[in-house]
Amino acid sequence: MKLKHVLTGLLLTAVAVTGCKSSKGTSGDNKKEVLFTINDKPYYTDEFIRVYNKNLDLVKDDSQKDLDNYLDLFIGYKLKVNKANKLGLQDGKKYQGELKSYRTQLSKNYLTDSKVTKALIDEAFQRSRKEINASHILFLADENASPADTLKAYNKAMDVRKKIMAGEDFGKLAVQYSEDPSAKENNGNLGYFSVFRMVYPFESGAYNTPKGQVSQPVRTRFGYHLIKVNEVRDNRGDITVAHIMIMKPKKDNPEEAAKAKTTINEIYQKLQQGEDFAALAKQFSQDKSTAAGGGQLNRFSSGELSSTVFEDNAFGLKKAGELSQPFESAFGWHIVKLIEKHPMKTLEEVQPDFENRIRRDDRSKLITESLTKKLKKKYTVKKDNAGYEFAVKAITDSIYTGGWKLPANLETYKAKTVLVINNDRKVDARTFLEYISGQLREVPTVKPVSRLADVMFDAFTDDQLNVYYNDNLEKEFPEFAIVMEEYRDGLLLFDLMEKEIWEKAKNDTIGLQKFYDMNKANYQWKDRVEADVYSSTDEKMLKQAKDFLVQGKDAAFIKEKLNVDKKVNIIEKSGTFEQGSDALPKQAAWKTGISDIIHEGNYYYVVKISKVLPAGAKTLDEAKGRVINDYQQYLEANWVSELKKEFAIKVNQDTFEKVKKEVNQK
């Protein structure tokens, strides 16, 4: 792929676009000097030395390790980047989009608190070793509820907890007080679960509560929970099983229910007689989503399925291929076959997956909050009260009915500053109002408007701090700036090469023909044959094929006679082949006619040669791919010479001599 070649090659000044380390200390005394200029734009020694050292082990041609030759290559590379900028390629929408996308990807590792992330990964891993069976009682309270409503829900939770501590039954209290509708059916019992199955605060409450005890009220975005931990067991890992299911009748029908049980028992008897599980699943299983695949379910772990009975029977199987006896779940009757048990993974194995889950989980708020806390210490933040009050006047009570919209004269709010960061970033009122508009996925509950505005401004300030930090990553981290500069140049160079070289080489038919005529000696055929090659692993079959060839039969006849009973005994290929080609079996000399049987490896061959062609020049069409490639290299070599005439280049030879001494001393 050309883009990959450019970004990793950069004409032998290649720089990898990931994993780059800081350039601090690249040269011994940390000083950089102007090595050369292009149209008075300076290029410095530190970049040249860094790129040279990075590519030293990559280049195969020792001439490219010579510093004089390398400087010429490096100048050629920078000339092309200058040409791209001169043509305005840096303003292209596609270029800007690709650059932005790459920066977003690269910046992810900088927009996080690595210590907090690691601690959360370690915590999740330790929790993942256990499964918890817990019950809960929920007292609803919206995450943005007023202090009074929040306190009301909390007090309810504490009152019920006192009843539990006094000895009243948790399950009965869940049925009576829980605002989770499912409590009426399950007495608040949530079954077994492990890490990432519940919202993070609830998960923490469960894992931090000893077995048999009840937590203090735990706040989540749903409200307050009282959590009772019923059991704790080792994580059973993941499992892959197949099942055959006979569904229960939709209505209470004893006859149909008895028939379902009889059917599953008959299927079980067939399995005991040695019949194939997958075939029976396809024929009888009423789980339409799995029957066609022999009953196999996707890999799952405890708590993932809606039936604890099914999970317990599945995990109760010990060896691959083992069958459960027929058992009943809420959905019907099942027979389960163990396909594979997957043991718990190591921390190293789960780390990438856990890190991705954490980014999508409530835990991510802890990482963001930690980074924001550091940014507040790092940068000065000043609220402009006059601009803020001006912006707040645009927010009306219609925001509570879903009818609020941005003001029609939004442009006037650009002139009002609401926030100043680090004394060099002014954030205007328009940006604040647009932020509020973007947050209104649901009708807010915080009242009155003045308090809502304060809450949203605090969140807006945190958001803008992170934006400011992101925008200044190049200043904060030299290694980030280096990688971005290299990628930026690589994209420009790709666009330039496509415009000036690759497209020209493909479309300049006159130039291509002229180049071919001048270099025809480079595009030659070896001796060739026009031949039909027959092969088989069965020598007897090949002897029959040869007999048919001697009789004048063609390939269609031979394959029809020998490839019988759905078995391919003979394969044939026809074409023009160069002698020595891997498509031909080895033979000392080739001549027209039918060859002897040739044995190579596991195969037997017979070759029918209709014509022997002498060595000679390839036509342009026959050699076109290689000619275009060579023409591109020719154009590029001459192009650099033209660029040297177009731009003024000045090399500081004294500085270059210092660079030579520094590099050669290492």
C-alpha positions as CSV (number, residue, x, y, z in Angstrom):
1,M,0.0,0.0,0.0
2,K,1.5,3.3,-1.0
3,L,0.4,5.3,2.0
4,K,1.9,2.8,4.4
5,H,5.1,2.9,2.3
6,V,5.3,6.6,2.6
7,L,4.5,6.9,6.3
8,T,7.0,4.2,7.2
9,G,9.6,4.9,4.6
10,L,9.5,8.6,4.0
11,L,12.2,8.1,1.4
12,L,14.6,6.6,3.9
13,T,14.1,9.3,6.4
14,A,11.3,7.1,7.8
15,V,9.9,7.7,11.2
16,A,7.5,5.4,12.9
17,V,4.3,7.1,13.7
18,T,3.8,5.3,17.1
19,G,6.1,4.5,20.0
20,C,8.2,7.6,19.5
21,K,10.3,8.7,22.5
22,S,11.0,12.2,23.6
23,S,13.6,14.1,21.6
24,K,15.0,15.7,24.8
25,G,18.7,15.0,25.0
26,T,19.0,13.7,21.4
27,S,22.3,15.6,21.1
28,G,24.8,15.6,23.9
29,D,24.4,19.1,25.2
30,N,20.7,19.5,24.4
31,K,21.4,22.4,22.0
32,K,20.2,22.5,18.5
33,E,21.6,24.5,15.6
34,V,20.4,25.4,12.2
35,L,21.7,22.7,9.8
36,F,20.2,24.0,6.6
37,T,17.4,26.3,5.3
38,I,14.9,26.0,2.5
39,N,13.7,29.4,1.4
40,D,15.0,30.7,4.7
41,K,13.0,28.2,6.7
42,P,15.4,26.6,9.2
43,Y,15.8,22.9,9.9
44,Y,17.7,21.9,12.9
45,T,20.4,19.4,13.9
46,D,18.4,17.7,16.6
47,E,15.7,16.5,14.1
48,F,18.3,15.3,11.6
49,I,20.3,13.3,14.2
50,R,17.2,11.8,15.8
51,V,15.8,10.6,12.4
52,Y,19.2,9.4,11.3
53,N,19.7,7.3,14.5
54,K,16.2,5.9,14.3
55,N,16.7,4.7,10.8
56,L,20.2,3.5,11.1
57,D,19.2,-0.1,11.6
58,L,16.4,0.0,9.0
59,V,18.4,0.9,5.9
60,K,20.0,-2.0,3.9
61,D,22.2,0.0,1.7
62,D,25.4,1.1,3.5
63,S,25.6,4.2,1.3
64,Q,22.5,5.5,3.0
65,K,24.3,5.3,6.3
66,D,26.8,7.8,5.0
67,L,26.0,11.1,6.5
68,D,26.6,13.1,3.4
69,N,24.2,10.9,1.4
70,Y,21.7,10.9,4.2
71,L,21.7,14.7,4.4
72,D,21.0,14.8,0.7
73,L,18.0,12.3,1.2
74,F,16.8,14.4,4.2
75,I,16.9,17.6,2.2
76,G,15.1,15.9,-0.6
77,Y,12.4,14.8,1.8
78,K,12.0,18.3,3.2
79,L,11.9,19.8,-0.3
80,K,8.9,17.6,-1.1
81,V,7.1,18.7,2.1
82,N,7.8,22.4,1.2
83,K,6.4,21.7,-2.3
84,A,3.2,20.2,-0.8
85,N,2.7,23.2,1.3
86,K,3.4,25.5,-1.6
87,L,0.6,23.7,-3.6
88,G,-1.8,24.1,-0.6
89,L,-2.2,20.4,-0.1
90,Q,-2.3,21.0,3.7
91,D,-5.7,22.7,3.3
92,G,-7.4,19.7,1.6
93,K,-10.5,18.4,3.5
94,K,-9.4,14.8,3.2
95,Y,-5.9,15.6,4.5
96,Q,-7.3,17.6,7.4
97,G,-9.8,14.8,8.3
98,E,-7.1,12.1,8.3
99,L,-4.8,14.2,10.4
100,K,-7.5,15.0,12.9
101,S,-8.5,11.4,13.1
102,Y,-4.9,10.3,13.8
103,R,-4.4,13.0,16.4
104,T,-7.5,11.9,18.2
105,Q,-6.3,8.3,18.3
106,L,-2.8,9.3,19.4
107,S,-4.0,11.7,22.1
108,K,-6.0,9.0,24.0
109,N,-2.9,7.9,25.9
110,Y,-2.3,11.5,27.1
111,L,-5.9,12.3,28.0
112,T,-6.0,9.9,30.9
113,D,-4.5,9.4,34.3
114,S,-2.4,6.3,33.9
115,K,-2.0,5.6,37.6
116,V,-5.7,5.7,38.2
117,T,-6.3,3.6,35.1
118,K,-3.9,0.9,36.3
119,A,-5.4,0.9,39.8
120,L,-8.8,0.4,38.3
121,I,-7.6,-2.5,36.0
122,D,-5.9,-4.2,39.0
123,E,-9.1,-3.7,41.1
124,A,-11.3,-5.1,38.3
125,F,-9.0,-8.1,37.9
126,Q,-9.0,-9.0,41.6
127,R,-12.8,-8.7,41.7
128,S,-13.1,-10.8,38.5
129,R,-11.7,-13.8,40.4
130,K,-14.9,-13.9,42.5
131,E,-18.7,-14.1,41.8
132,I,-21.1,-12.6,44.2
133,N,-24.7,-13.5,44.9
134,A,-26.5,-10.4,46.2
135,S,-29.9,-9.0,46.9
136,H,-30.8,-5.3,47.0
137,I,-33.5,-2.8,47.9
138,L,-33.8,0.3,45.7
139,F,-34.9,3.7,46.8
140,L,-35.2,5.8,43.6
141,A,-33.5,9.2,43.4
142,D,-32.5,10.8,40.2
143,E,-28.7,11.6,39.9
144,N,-29.7,15.3,39.6
145,A,-32.4,15.3,42.2
146,S,-32.6,18.2,44.6
147,P,-30.8,17.9,48.0
148,A,-34.2,17.6,49.7
149,D,-35.3,14.7,47.5
150,T,-31.9,13.0,47.7
151,L,-32.0,13.2,51.5
152,K,-35.6,11.9,51.5
153,A,-34.5,8.7,49.6
154,Y,-31.4,8.3,51.9
155,N,-33.5,8.5,55.0
156,K,-35.9,5.9,53.6
157,A,-33.0,3.6,53.0
158,M,-31.6,4.1,56.6
159,D,-35.1,3.4,58.1
160,V,-35.4,0.1,56.3
161,R,-31.8,-0.8,57.2
162,K,-32.7,-0.3,60.8
163,K,-35.5,-2.9,60.4
164,I,-33.0,-5.3,58.8
165,M,-30.5,-4.8,61.6
166,A,-33.4,-5.5,64.0
167,G,-33.8,-8.9,62.5
168,E,-36.6,-8.4,59.9
169,D,-36.3,-10.6,56.7
170,F,-34.4,-8.8,53.9
171,G,-36.5,-10.5,51.1
172,K,-39.8,-9.5,52.6
173,L,-38.6,-5.9,53.1
174,A,-37.5,-5.9,49.5
175,V,-41.0,-6.9,48.3
176,Q,-42.5,-4.2,50.6
177,Y,-40.1,-1.3,50.0
178,S,-38.0,-1.8,46.9
179,E,-38.7,0.5,44.0
180,D,-37.1,-2.1,41.6
181,P,-40.2,-3.7,40.0
182,S,-38.5,-7.1,39.8
183,A,-38.3,-7.3,43.6
184,K,-41.9,-8.4,43.7
185,E,-40.9,-11.6,41.9
186,N,-37.3,-12.3,43.2
187,N,-37.4,-10.8,46.7
188,G,-34.6,-8.5,45.5
189,N,-32.2,-11.3,44.6
190,L,-30.0,-10.5,41.6
191,G,-28.3,-13.9,41.4
192,Y,-24.6,-14.2,40.8
193,F,-22.5,-11.5,39.0
194,S,-19.0,-10.5,38.7
195,V,-17.0,-7.4,37.6
196,F,-18.5,-5.0,34.9
197,R,-22.0,-6.6,35.3
198,M,-23.4,-3.8,37.5
199,V,-22.9,-0.1,37.6
200,Y,-19.6,0.6,39.3
201,P,-20.8,2.1,42.6
202,F,-23.2,-0.9,43.1
203,E,-20.4,-3.3,42.2
204,S,-18.1,-1.6,44.7
205,G,-20.8,-1.7,47.3
206,A,-21.3,-5.5,46.8
207,Y,-17.6,-6.4,46.7
208,N,-16.9,-4.3,49.8
209,T,-19.7,-5.9,51.9
210,P,-18.8,-9.1,53.7
211,K,-20.8,-12.2,53.1
212,G,-24.0,-12.3,55.1
213,Q,-24.0,-8.6,55.9
214,V,-25.9,-5.6,54.6
215,S,-24.2,-2.4,53.2
216,Q,-24.8,1.1,54.2
217,P,-26.9,3.0,51.6
218,V,-25.0,2.9,48.2
219,R,-25.6,5.8,45.8
220,T,-25.8,5.1,42.1
221,R,-27.4,7.1,39.3
222,F,-30.7,5.2,40.0
223,G,-30.9,6.1,43.7
224,Y,-29.9,4.5,47.0
225,H,-29.4,0.7,47.4
226,L,-29.2,-1.5,50.4
227,I,-27.1,-4.5,49.3
228,K,-27.0,-7.9,51.1
229,V,-24.3,-10.3,50.0
230,N,-25.7,-13.8,50.2
231,E,-22.8,-15.9,48.8
232,V,-19.3,-15.5,47.4
233,R,-17.6,-18.1,45.2
234,D,-14.6,-18.4,42.9
235,N,-15.3,-17.3,39.4
236,R,-16.2,-20.3,37.2
237,G,-14.7,-18.8,34.1
238,D,-16.4,-19.0,30.7
239,I,-18.0,-21.9,29.1
240,T,-19.2,-23.0,25.6
241,V,-22.1,-25.5,25.4
242,A,-24.7,-26.7,23.0
243,H,-28.3,-27.5,24.1
244,I,-31.5,-29.1,22.8
245,M,-34.6,-27.3,24.1
246,I,-38.3,-28.3,24.1
247,M,-40.3,-25.3,25.0
248,K,-43.0,-25.2,27.6
249,P,-46.5,-24.6,26.4
250,K,-47.5,-20.9,26.4
251,K,-50.6,-21.6,28.4
252,D,-51.0,-23.8,31.4
253,N,-51.8,-27.1,29.7
254,P,-50.8,-30.3,31.6
255,E,-51.1,-32.5,28.5
256,E,-48.8,-30.3,26.5
257,A,-46.4,-30.0,29.4
258,A,-46.3,-33.8,29.8
259,K,-45.6,-34.1,26.1
260,A,-42.7,-31.7,26.2
261,K,-41.2,-33.7,29.1
262,T,-41.7,-37.0,27.2
263,T,-40.1,-35.6,24.1
264,I,-37.0,-34.4,25.9
265,N,-36.6,-37.8,27.6
266,E,-36.9,-39.6,24.2
267,I,-34.2,-37.3,22.8
268,Y,-32.0,-38.1,25.8
269,Q,-32.6,-41.8,25.2
270,K,-31.5,-41.4,21.5
271,L,-28.3,-39.7,22.7
272,Q,-27.6,-42.5,25.1
273,Q,-27.9,-44.9,22.2
274,G,-25.1,-43.0,20.5
275,E,-27.0,-40.7,18.1
276,D,-25.3,-37.4,17.1
277,F,-26.1,-34.4,19.4
278,A,-25.9,-31.8,16.6
279,A,-28.1,-33.8,14.3
280,L,-30.8,-34.2,17.0
281,A,-30.5,-30.5,17.8
282,K,-31.1,-29.5,14.2
283,Q,-34.1,-31.9,14.0
284,F,-35.8,-31.3,17.4
285,S,-34.5,-28.3,19.3
286,Q,-37.1,-25.5,19.5
287,D,-34.5,-22.8,20.2
288,K,-34.6,-21.4,16.7
289,S,-31.6,-19.2,17.2
290,T,-29.2,-22.2,17.8
291,A,-30.9,-25.3,16.3
292,A,-29.4,-24.8,12.8
293,G,-25.9,-24.6,14.4
294,G,-26.3,-27.9,16.2
295,G,-27.6,-26.2,19.3
296,Q,-24.3,-24.4,20.1
297,L,-24.6,-21.2,22.2
298,N,-22.1,-18.3,22.3
299,R,-19.5,-18.5,25.0
300,F,-20.9,-17.1,28.4
301,S,-20.0,-16.7,32.0
302,S,-22.0,-16.8,35.2
303,G,-24.8,-14.2,35.3
304,E,-24.9,-13.6,31.6
305,L,-27.9,-15.8,30.9
306,S,-31.3,-15.2,32.3
307,S,-31.6,-18.7,33.8
308,T,-29.5,-19.6,36.8
309,V,-30.8,-23.2,36.5
310,F,-29.3,-23.5,33.0
311,E,-26.0,-22.0,34.0
312,D,-25.7,-24.3,37.0
313,N,-26.3,-27.4,34.9
314,A,-23.9,-26.2,32.3
315,F,-21.1,-25.4,34.7
316,G,-21.8,-28.7,36.5
317,L,-20.4,-30.6,33.5
318,K,-16.8,-31.6,33.8
319,K,-15.4,-33.0,30.5
320,A,-15.9,-31.9,26.9
321,G,-18.6,-34.0,25.3
322,E,-20.4,-34.7,28.6
323,L,-24.2,-34.5,28.6
324,S,-26.5,-33.2,31.3
325,Q,-29.6,-35.2,32.1
326,P,-32.9,-33.5,31.0
327,F,-33.7,-30.5,33.3
328,E,-36.4,-27.9,33.4
329,S,-35.9,-24.1,33.3
330,A,-38.4,-21.3,33.2
331,F,-38.3,-21.6,29.4
332,G,-38.6,-25.3,28.9
333,W,-36.7,-28.6,29.0
334,H,-33.1,-28.8,28.1
335,I,-30.2,-31.2,27.5
336,V,-26.8,-29.5,27.6
337,K,-23.6,-30.8,26.0
338,L,-20.2,-29.3,27.2
339,I,-18.1,-28.1,24.3
340,E,-15.3,-26.4,26.2
341,K,-14.5,-24.8,29.5
342,H,-12.4,-21.6,29.3
343,P,-10.3,-21.0,32.4
344,M,-9.7,-17.5,33.9
345,K,-7.3,-15.4,31.9
346,T,-4.2,-13.7,33.4
347,L,-3.9,-10.0,34.1
348,E,-1.8,-9.5,31.0
349,E,-4.4,-11.3,28.9
350,V,-7.4,-9.3,30.2
351,Q,-5.7,-5.9,30.4
352,P,-6.6,-4.5,26.9
353,D,-10.2,-5.7,27.3
354,F,-10.5,-4.3,30.8
355,E,-9.0,-1.0,29.8
356,N,-11.6,-0.7,27.0
357,R,-14.4,-1.6,29.4
358,I,-13.2,0.9,31.9
359,R,-13.3,3.7,29.3
360,R,-17.0,2.8,28.7
361,D,-17.9,2.3,32.3
362,D,-18.7,4.6,35.2
363,R,-15.1,4.1,36.3
364,S,-14.1,6.4,33.4
365,K,-15.5,9.3,35.5
366,L,-12.8,8.6,38.1
367,I,-10.1,8.8,35.5
368,T,-11.5,12.0,34.1
369,E,-12.0,13.5,37.5
370,S,-8.4,12.7,38.5
371,L,-7.0,14.3,35.3
372,T,-9.2,17.3,35.7
373,K,-8.1,17.7,39.3
374,K,-4.5,17.8,38.2
375,L,-5.3,20.3,35.4
376,K,-7.0,22.6,37.9
377,K,-3.7,22.7,39.8
378,K,-1.7,23.1,36.6
379,Y,-3.7,25.9,34.9
380,T,-5.2,29.1,36.2
381,V,-9.0,29.4,35.7
382,K,-10.9,32.6,36.0
383,K,-14.6,33.0,35.7
384,D,-15.8,36.3,34.0
385,N,-18.8,37.1,36.1
386,A,-20.2,39.8,33.7
387,G,-20.0,37.5,30.7
388,Y,-21.5,34.7,32.7
389,E,-24.5,36.7,33.9
390,F,-25.1,37.9,30.3
391,A,-25.1,34.2,29.1
392,V,-27.4,33.0,31.9
393,K,-30.1,35.6,31.0
394,A,-30.6,33.5,27.8
395,I,-31.6,30.4,29.8
396,T,-35.3,30.4,30.6
397,D,-37.7,28.1,32.5
398,S,-38.6,26.6,29.1
399,I,-35.5,24.4,29.6
400,Y,-37.7,22.3,32.0
401,T,-40.3,21.6,29.4
402,G,-38.0,20.8,26.5
403,G,-38.8,24.0,24.7
404,W,-35.6,26.0,25.3
405,K,-33.6,26.8,22.2
406,L,-30.4,28.7,21.5
407,P,-31.0,32.5,21.1
408,A,-31.5,33.7,17.5
409,N,-28.8,36.3,18.0
410,L,-26.2,33.8,19.0
411,E,-23.3,35.6,17.3
412,T,-23.6,38.5,19.8
413,Y,-22.6,36.1,22.5
414,K,-19.2,35.6,20.9
415,A,-18.1,39.0,22.1
416,K,-18.7,38.1,25.8
417,T,-16.1,36.1,27.7
418,V,-17.2,33.7,30.4
419,L,-13.9,31.9,31.2
420,V,-10.2,32.6,30.9
421,I,-7.8,29.6,31.1
422,N,-4.1,30.1,31.8
423,N,-4.3,33.8,30.8
424,D,-4.2,32.8,27.1
425,R,-7.5,31.1,26.3
426,K,-10.7,33.1,26.4
427,V,-13.9,31.1,26.1
428,D,-17.0,33.0,25.0
429,A,-20.6,32.9,26.1
430,R,-21.7,31.4,22.8
431,T,-19.5,28.3,23.5
432,F,-21.1,28.0,26.9
433,L,-24.7,28.2,25.6
434,E,-23.9,25.6,22.8
435,Y,-22.4,23.3,25.5
436,I,-25.7,23.6,27.5
437,S,-27.7,22.8,24.3
438,G,-25.6,19.7,23.7
439,Q,-26.2,18.4,27.2
440,L,-30.0,18.5,27.1
441,R,-30.6,14.9,26.1
442,E,-33.1,14.7,29.0
443,V,-35.1,17.4,30.7
444,P,-33.0,18.7,33.6
445,T,-34.2,18.3,37.2
446,V,-31.9,20.8,38.9
447,K,-33.9,24.0,39.9
448,P,-34.1,26.9,39.7
449,V,-32.4,28.1,36.5
450,S,-29.7,30.0,38.4
451,R,-28.6,26.8,40.2
452,L,-28.9,24.7,37.0
453,A,-26.6,27.2,35.2
454,D,-24.0,27.0,38.1
455,V,-24.0,23.2,37.9
456,M,-23.6,23.2,34.1
457,F,-20.9,25.9,34.3
458,D,-18.8,23.8,36.6
459,A,-19.1,20.9,34.2
460,F,-18.4,23.2,31.3
461,T,-15.3,24.6,33.0
462,D,-14.0,21.0,33.5
463,D,-14.7,20.3,29.9
464,Q,-12.9,23.4,28.7
465,L,-9.9,22.6,30.9
466,N,-9.6,19.2,29.2
467,V,-10.0,20.8,25.7
468,Y,-7.3,23.4,26.5
469,Y,-5.0,20.6,27.7
470,N,-5.7,18.5,24.6
471,D,-5.1,21.5,22.3
472,N,-1.7,22.1,23.9
473,L,-0.4,18.5,23.9
474,E,2.3,19.4,21.5
475,K,3.6,22.0,23.9
476,E,3.3,19.7,26.9
477,F,4.9,16.7,25.4
478,P,7.8,17.0,22.9
479,E,7.5,13.4,21.9
480,F,3.8,14.0,20.9
481,A,4.8,17.0,18.9
482,I,7.4,15.0,17.1
483,V,5.1,12.1,16.2
484,M,2.4,14.6,15.0
485,E,4.9,16.5,12.8
486,E,6.2,13.3,11.3
487,Y,2.7,12.0,10.5
488,R,1.6,15.4,9.2
489,D,4.6,15.4,6.8
490,G,3.9,11.8,5.8
491,L,0.3,12.5,4.8
492,L,1.4,15.6,2.8
493,L,4.1,13.6,1.1
494,F,1.6,10.9,0.2
495,D,-0.8,13.4,-1.4
496,L,2.1,15.1,-3.2
497,M,3.5,11.8,-4.5
498,E,0.1,10.7,-5.7
499,K,-0.4,14.0,-7.6
500,E,3.1,14.5,-9.0
501,I,4.5,11.0,-9.5
502,W,2.1,8.1,-9.2
503,E,-0.8,9.4,-11.2
504,K,1.6,10.9,-13.8
505,A,3.4,7.6,-14.2
506,K,0.0,5.8,-14.8
507,N,-1.5,8.4,-17.1
508,D,1.5,9.7,-19.1
509,T,1.3,7.2,-21.9
510,I,3.7,9.0,-24.2
511,G,6.3,9.4,-21.4
512,L,5.8,5.8,-20.3
513,Q,6.3,4.5,-23.9
514,K,9.5,6.6,-24.3
515,F,10.9,5.3,-20.9
516,Y,10.1,1.7,-22.0
517,D,11.8,2.2,-25.4
518,M,14.9,3.5,-23.6
519,N,15.1,0.7,-21.1
520,K,13.7,-2.3,-23.1
521,A,16.7,-4.4,-22.2
522,N,15.5,-4.5,-18.6
523,Y,12.2,-6.2,-19.6
524,Q,13.1,-9.5,-21.1
525,W,11.4,-12.9,-21.2
526,K,13.4,-16.1,-20.4
527,D,12.8,-19.1,-22.6
528,R,9.1,-20.0,-22.4
529,V,6.7,-22.7,-23.3
530,E,3.0,-22.8,-24.2
531,A,1.8,-25.8,-22.2
532,D,-0.9,-27.8,-20.5
533,V,0.2,-29.1,-17.1
534,Y,-1.6,-32.0,-15.5
535,S,-1.0,-33.0,-11.9
536,S,-2.1,-35.7,-9.4
537,T,-1.1,-37.3,-6.2
538,D,-2.1,-40.7,-7.7
539,E,0.5,-42.0,-10.2
540,K,-2.0,-44.4,-11.7
541,M,-4.4,-41.6,-12.5
542,L,-1.7,-39.6,-14.1
543,K,-0.7,-42.5,-16.3
544,Q,-4.2,-42.7,-17.5
545,A,-4.2,-39.0,-18.1
546,K,-1.1,-39.3,-20.2
547,D,-2.6,-42.2,-22.2
548,F,-5.6,-40.0,-23.0
549,L,-3.2,-37.1,-24.1
550,V,-1.4,-39.5,-26.4
551,Q,-4.9,-40.4,-27.9
552,G,-5.4,-36.7,-28.5
553,K,-8.0,-36.1,-25.8
554,D,-8.5,-32.7,-24.3
555,A,-8.6,-31.5,-20.7
556,A,-12.4,-31.5,-20.5
557,F,-12.5,-35.2,-21.6
558,I,-9.7,-36.2,-19.2
559,K,-11.3,-34.6,-16.2
560,E,-14.7,-36.0,-17.0
561,K,-13.3,-39.5,-17.2
562,L,-10.9,-39.4,-14.1
563,N,-12.6,-37.0,-11.7
564,V,-15.5,-39.3,-10.6
565,D,-17.5,-40.0,-7.5
566,K,-17.1,-36.3,-6.4
567,K,-13.3,-36.8,-6.2
568,V,-10.8,-34.6,-8.0
569,N,-8.0,-36.9,-9.1
570,I,-6.6,-34.6,-11.9
571,I,-6.0,-30.9,-11.9
572,E,-5.0,-29.1,-15.1
573,K,-3.6,-25.6,-15.8
574,S,-2.8,-24.0,-19.2
575,G,-0.8,-21.0,-20.2
576,T,2.6,-19.6,-21.2
577,F,5.2,-20.3,-18.6
578,E,8.8,-19.2,-18.3
579,Q,11.3,-22.1,-17.9
580,G,12.2,-22.3,-14.2
581,S,8.7,-21.1,-13.2
582,D,7.3,-22.7,-10.0
583,A,4.2,-23.5,-12.1
584,L,6.2,-26.1,-14.1
585,P,7.8,-29.3,-12.7
586,K,11.6,-29.3,-13.1
587,Q,13.0,-30.8,-16.3
588,A,16.4,-30.5,-17.9
589,A,15.1,-29.6,-21.4
590,W,11.7,-28.8,-22.8
591,K,10.4,-29.7,-26.3
592,T,7.1,-29.9,-28.0
593,G,5.0,-33.0,-27.3
594,I,4.0,-34.9,-24.3
595,S,6.6,-35.3,-21.4
596,D,7.4,-38.4,-19.4
597,I,5.7,-38.6,-16.0
598,I,7.7,-36.3,-13.6
599,H,7.6,-36.9,-9.8
600,E,8.2,-34.0,-7.5
601,G,7.3,-34.2,-3.7
602,N,3.8,-35.7,-3.3
603,Y,2.8,-34.9,-6.9
604,Y,3.1,-36.5,-10.3
605,Y,3.1,-34.4,-13.5
606,V,2.7,-34.7,-17.2
607,V,3.2,-31.7,-19.5
608,K,1.9,-31.3,-23.0
609,I,4.0,-28.5,-24.8
610,S,2.4,-27.1,-27.9
611,K,5.1,-24.4,-28.5
612,V,8.6,-23.5,-27.3
613,L,9.2,-19.7,-27.3
614,P,12.7,-18.2,-27.3
615,A,13.9,-15.5,-24.9
616,G,13.1,-12.0,-26.0
617,A,11.8,-8.6,-25.1
618,K,8.5,-8.2,-23.3
619,T,6.0,-5.8,-24.9
620,L,5.0,-2.8,-22.9
621,D,1.7,-4.4,-22.0
622,E,3.4,-7.5,-20.8
623,A,5.8,-5.6,-18.5
624,K,3.5,-2.7,-17.7
625,G,3.4,-3.0,-13.9
626,R,7.1,-3.1,-13.6
627,V,7.6,-0.4,-16.2
628,I,5.3,1.9,-14.3
629,N,7.1,1.3,-11.0
630,D,10.5,2.0,-12.6
631,Y,9.1,5.1,-14.3
632,Q,7.8,6.4,-11.0
633,Q,11.3,6.0,-9.5
634,Y,12.8,7.7,-12.5
635,L,10.4,10.6,-12.3
636,E,11.0,11.0,-8.6
637,A,14.8,11.0,-9.0
638,N,14.6,13.8,-11.6
639,W,11.9,15.6,-9.6
640,V,14.2,16.2,-6.6
641,S,16.7,17.8,-9.0
642,E,14.0,20.1,-10.2
643,L,12.9,20.9,-6.7
644,K,16.5,21.9,-5.8
645,K,16.2,24.5,-8.6
646,E,12.8,25.7,-7.4
647,F,13.8,26.3,-3.8
648,A,16.8,28.1,-2.3
649,I,18.8,25.7,-0.1
650,K,21.6,26.7,2.2
651,V,23.6,24.1,4.2
652,N,25.7,25.2,7.2
653,Q,28.8,23.1,6.5
654,D,30.5,24.0,9.8
655,T,27.4,22.8,11.7
656,F,27.2,19.7,9.6
657,E,30.9,18.9,10.4
658,K,30.0,19.1,14.1
659,V,27.1,16.7,13.5
660,K,29.4,14.2,11.8
661,K,31.8,14.3,14.8
662,E,28.9,13.9,17.3
663,V,27.4,10.9,15.4
664,N,30.7,9.2,14.8
665,Q,31.7,9.4,18.4
666,K,28.6,7.3,19.5
